[in-house]
C-alpha cells in the first residue's frame, strides 16, 4: 500500500491512541445522545449559548448552469471559484459574480465509477503565489490526494505531485471531501470503499479522517506518529468544516438508519461498522442524527452560528444551529434536487452545488432544466438582522 510500506492489514476494531493538539487548535468535545425524531434529532452541541433567533436565508440566486456532475468547490483570492466535475475530470472556473463556467483543464488519471472520479478540491492557502490546488482523485488501482498547478491564465493545469496514495478504491464509498483547517493543514474525508471492516482497521486509510501538511508530510501532533490518520470508524465522510473556535465537524452518510454529524476529536473512533448513529455502543456519539431518506449528507459549511448541510437523497439544505437547543431546519425541500456541496464565499454568502446530472442518483429524481447549477444564498444573522458581509 503506497504511503504505508511494511504494514500488515488487520481487521477488527482497534482504538487509536490520544494525542494533544497545539494549543492554538482546540477541538471541542460533545457526548450527549441525540433524541430520535423524524425530522432529525436535536442534541447537545459544542459552544452552548442562550436561546435566541437563528440565522435565516435570503432568496437563492442562480450563478451558473450547465455543469456536468459537479462535486467540489473552492474559492480563490480574487473571489472566483473552481469547481470539479466528477465524471469528466475537468476543473471549471466560475466568476465571483457568476456567469458561464470556463474550463481550466482535465485532471490526469481520473477513473470515474459509480461514485468515484474527481471529487473534492481545495485551494492552497498560498494560492496567490504557488498556484496550487489539492484534489481527491479516484484512480484505476487506488485513490490519491494530488497537488495541481493552475496556469496563470486559468486555461491549463498540471499534476505536480502525489501527496498521499494507498487509499483503497472501489465502485462506491470514496468520501473525497478536502478542507484546509485553521491549523493550515489539509483535512481529508475517506469512505470505507464499500468494505465496512476498513473503517475499524487502523492500518487502512479508508473510513477515516486524515490530516496532512500541505507538503504531504504528517503533522507532529497527529495521534499516531508518522500516520495521517486523525480519527477512525467513519462510513463515508463527504463534509468537513470548522467553527470559528476551531471545532472540526464532519458529515457522514449512514447505511439504513442514521446519517451523522460529528465533532472530530484527535485519535477517536466513531463506531462504524458496529455502531450506526446512536444504534450501538461503540465509538463517539454524533451531535446530530437524521434518517438517510431525509439527508444522505454531503458538503457542509459553518456560517452565522449554524452548520449548513447539503442533502442528496433528502434533496434539501439542512440548517443545524450549533449553540443552544434549537432543532435542525430544512430549506428548499425538493426545490433544487440533490445538493452536493455547500461553501462560504468570501462575501459570507453560501454557494450551493446541485447534483442532479450525476449518474449516481441514489434518491434523486433526475436533472431539471439547467442542471447542474450553482446557487448563491445570503445568510442573515438574526442577531444583527443584516446579511453577513464577511466569511464565517
Secondary structure as GFF3:
##gff-version 3
##sequence-region A 1 392
A	DSSP	beta_strand	56	57	.	.	.	ID=ss1
A	DSSP	beta_strand	61	64	.	.	.	ID=ss2
A	DSSP	beta_strand	70	75	.	.	.	ID=ss3
A	DSSP	beta_strand	81	85	.	.	.	ID=ss4
A	DSSP	beta_strand	90	94	.	.	.	ID=ss5
A	DSSP	beta_strand	102	106	.	.	.	ID=ss6
A	DSSP	beta_strand	118	123	.	.	.	ID=ss7
A	DSSP	alpha_helix	127	130	.	.	.	ID=ss8
A	DSSP	beta_strand	132	138	.	.	.	ID=ss9
A	DSSP	beta_strand	143	150	.	.	.	ID=ss10
A	DSSP	beta_strand	157	167	.	.	.	ID=ss11
A	DSSP	beta_strand	175	180	.	.	.	ID=ss12
A	DSSP	beta_strand	186	190	.	.	.	ID=ss13
A	DSSP	three_ten_helix	196	200	.	.	.	ID=ss14
A	DSSP	beta_strand	209	212	.	.	.	ID=ss15
A	DSSP	beta_strand	229	231	.	.	.	ID=ss16
A	DSSP	beta_strand	237	242	.	.	.	ID=ss17
A	DSSP	beta_strand	248	252	.	.	.	ID=ss18
A	DSSP	beta_strand	259	263	.	.	.	ID=ss19
A	DSSP	beta_strand	288	290	.	.	.	ID=ss20
A	DSSP	three_ten_helix	292	294	.	.	.	ID=ss21
A	DSSP	beta_strand	297	303	.	.	.	ID=ss22
A	DSSP	beta_strand	306	311	.	.	.	ID=ss23
A	DSSP	beta_strand	316	321	.	.	.	ID=ss24
A	DSSP	beta_strand	329	331	.	.	.	ID=ss25
A	DSSP	beta_strand	339	344	.	.	.	ID=ss26
A	DSSP	beta_strand	350	354	.	.	.	ID=ss27
A	DSSP	beta_strand	374	377	.	.	.	ID=ss28
A	DSSP	beta_strand	379	381	.	.	.	ID=ss29
A	DSSP	beta_strand	386	387	.	.	.	ID=ss30
###
